[in-house]
């Protein structure tokens, strides 16, 4: 997990990682995450402060308690075969938990590998539930020379994805629709 704060423009970005059914862990204490210099938990026994196997517990007990609370929560299922996001009940609960905290849910569809396997895209119905859908199906058109391997792109493609996402989130239209 990573935390970035730029005081000049009051920009904050938190990157939280949860793989499939594996536990979520954080070395950040949400009660003072904004004070980035002292927010790291120093006692190794406390590293599991937000450990859970449940997406909604991560949202309810960690994300919603962050100060300041995030405006957006961008998530996707990736290419993990054992992901809970295949369950419609889980999908609904994630979006509802975010809504209860007044956080805008942004589901990013999974990038398409060079050798595509249709089974990887069975979670795109999240686009119907989330407040915003960031559809990256165009990545199926990326040429082999822009791939580092079958599933990873070269840096220019990742830059395009990031710039497009940030531009979309920064647009007044997104904020107006969800306010």
Secondary structure by P-SEA (a helix, b strand, c coil): cbbbbbcccbbbbbbbbbccccbbbbccccccccccccccccccccccccccccaaaaaacccccccccccbbbbbbccccccccccaaaaaaaaaaaaaacbbbbbbccccccccccccccccccccccccccccccccccccccccccccccaaaaaaaaaaaaaaaacaaaaaacc
